[in-house]
Amino acid sequence: MSSMILLLACAGIFVFFILLFGFLLLMRYINYKENVKMADGGIVQLQKPKRNRWLLVVGWIGSVLGVLLSAVIWVVGIKTINEAGLYPLALGPWMLIGLAPLFFGLCMLLIYVILAPAQQKAAVSQPPVGEPWANVSQVSPQEPVVDIDKVLPADPAEEPLK
């Protein structure tokens, strides 16, 4: 009886992941077909580089959850576990329950910070202030170097000047 329940649970988990990844694959395919149709119609979808806000959100949630869990488990470990006095500052192996999400969150925040400058460099390109091309708006317009009327004749039958 228990092996049948275990088999059904494994099959349910397997079906869940098949449906999840199948749905994600279907969404990617629909997005691909949409982009192909837009390109065939001459519409180009411009995408701005965006920062991964979910890294920031997951990083903060993981870090805060890790700090809170570490504090709670530390206090509970001091009060209830008899071997807590054997470890320095009562930081025993039970603290890994709180430290794992803390370091996971810190890693997510670190990834967010590392990836930020590369994305900002691509999005913002301004000349330095001290360079001669920085103040282009102050330059007066120049006369055209080539007069188009002299180069191209008004009558298409005539030959242009060389």
matplotlib code that plots the C-alpha trace (Angstrom):
import matplotlib.pyplot as plt

x = [0.0, 2.7, 4.7, 1.7, 1.4, 5.1, 4.8, 1.8, 3.7, 6.7, 4.4, 2.6, 5.9, 7.1, 3.8, 4.0, 7.5, 6.5, 3.5, 5.6, 8.4, 6.0, 4.1, 7.4, 8.4, 5.0, 5.3, 8.8, 7.5, 4.5, 6.9, 9.2, 6.3, 5.1, 8.5, 8.8, 5.3, 6.3, 9.6, 7.7, 5.4, 8.3, 7.7, 10.9, 10.4, 13.1, 14.0, 15.7, 18.3, 16.6, 18.0, 17.0, 14.9, 14.0, 17.7, 17.3, 14.0, 15.0, 18.3, 16.6, 14.0, 16.6, 18.9, 16.2, 14.7, 18.2, 18.9, 15.6, 15.9, 19.5, 18.4, 15.5, 17.4, 20.3, 18.0, 16.1, 19.4, 20.7, 17.5, 16.7, 19.7, 21.9, 25.1, 24.9, 27.5, 30.0, 30.1, 31.6, 28.8, 26.4, 26.7, 26.1, 25.2, 21.5, 22.5, 22.9, 19.1, 19.3, 22.7, 21.9, 19.1, 21.3, 24.2, 21.9, 20.4, 23.8, 24.9, 21.9, 22.6, 26.2, 25.2, 22.8, 25.6, 28.2, 25.8, 24.6, 27.6, 27.8, 24.1, 24.5, 27.5, 25.5, 22.5, 24.3, 27.0, 27.7, 31.0, 33.1, 32.6, 36.1, 36.3, 35.9, 32.8, 31.0, 29.6, 28.3, 25.2, 27.5, 29.1, 27.7, 26.5, 29.0, 28.4, 28.0, 31.3, 29.7, 27.0, 24.5, 23.2, 26.7, 27.3, 23.9, 22.3, 18.7, 18.0, 18.5, 19.6, 22.7, 25.8, 26.9, 30.1, 33.2]
y = [0.0, 2.5, 1.6, 2.5, 5.9, 6.5, 5.6, 7.9, 10.7, 10.3, 10.1, 13.3, 15.2, 14.0, 15.1, 18.4, 19.2, 17.9, 20.3, 23.2, 22.9, 22.1, 25.4, 27.3, 25.8, 26.7, 30.3, 30.6, 29.1, 31.6, 34.5, 33.3, 33.0, 36.5, 38.0, 36.3, 37.6, 41.1, 40.9, 39.7, 42.7, 45.1, 45.9, 45.8, 45.5, 47.4, 46.1, 48.2, 46.4, 46.0, 45.1, 42.0, 43.3, 39.8, 39.3, 42.3, 41.2, 37.6, 38.8, 41.0, 38.5, 35.7, 37.9, 39.2, 35.7, 34.3, 36.9, 36.4, 32.6, 32.7, 34.9, 32.7, 29.5, 30.8, 31.8, 28.5, 26.6, 28.3, 27.6, 24.1, 22.2, 20.7, 20.7, 24.4, 25.2, 23.0, 25.3, 28.9, 31.4, 28.5, 28.5, 24.8, 23.0, 24.0, 27.5, 26.3, 26.5, 30.2, 30.8, 29.1, 31.5, 34.4, 33.6, 32.7, 36.2, 37.8, 36.0, 37.2, 40.8, 40.4, 39.2, 42.1, 44.6, 42.9, 42.9, 46.5, 48.4, 46.4, 47.1, 50.8, 51.2, 49.8, 52.0, 55.3, 56.6, 60.3, 62.0, 63.4, 67.0, 68.3, 66.9, 69.2, 67.3, 67.6, 71.1, 70.4, 72.7, 75.8, 75.2, 77.4, 75.7, 75.7, 76.3, 73.1, 72.0, 70.8, 72.7, 70.0, 72.2, 72.3, 68.6, 67.3, 68.9, 70.1, 68.2, 64.4, 64.2, 66.3, 64.7, 65.7, 67.6, 65.8]
z = [0.0, 0.9, -2.2, -4.3, -2.6, -3.2, -6.8, -7.3, -5.5, -7.8, -10.9, -9.7, -9.3, -12.7, -14.4, -12.6, -14.0, -17.5, -17.5, -16.1, -18.6, -21.4, -20.6, -20.6, -23.9, -25.4, -24.2, -25.8, -29.1, -29.1, -28.4, -31.3, -33.7, -32.7, -33.4, -36.7, -37.8, -36.7, -38.6, -41.7, -41.4, -41.1, -37.5, -35.4, -31.7, -29.9, -26.5, -24.0, -21.8, -18.5, -15.1, -13.5, -10.7, -9.5, -8.5, -6.2, -4.8, -4.3, -2.8, -0.2, 0.7, 1.1, 3.1, 5.5, 5.9, 6.6, 9.2, 10.9, 10.8, 12.1, 15.0, 15.9, 15.6, 17.6, 20.5, 20.3, 20.1, 23.3, 25.2, 24.1, 22.8, 25.5, 23.4, 22.6, 25.2, 23.4, 20.3, 20.4, 20.8, 20.6, 16.8, 16.1, 13.0, 13.4, 12.4, 8.8, 8.5, 8.8, 7.2, 4.0, 2.9, 4.2, 2.0, -0.9, -0.7, -0.4, -3.5, -5.4, -4.3, -5.3, -8.8, -9.1, -8.3, -10.5, -13.5, -13.1, -14.5, -17.7, -18.4, -17.5, -19.8, -22.8, -22.0, -21.3, -23.5, -23.0, -23.9, -21.1, -20.1, -20.9, -24.4, -27.5, -28.8, -25.5, -26.3, -29.8, -29.3, -29.1, -32.6, -35.3, -38.5, -41.4, -45.0, -47.1, -48.6, -51.8, -53.6, -54.8, -57.7, -59.2, -58.9, -60.0, -63.0, -63.0, -66.2, -65.8, -69.5, -68.9, -67.5, -64.0, -63.5, -62.5]

ax = plt.figure().add_subplot(projection="3d")
ax.plot(x, y, z, "-o")
ax.set_aspect("equal")
plt.show()
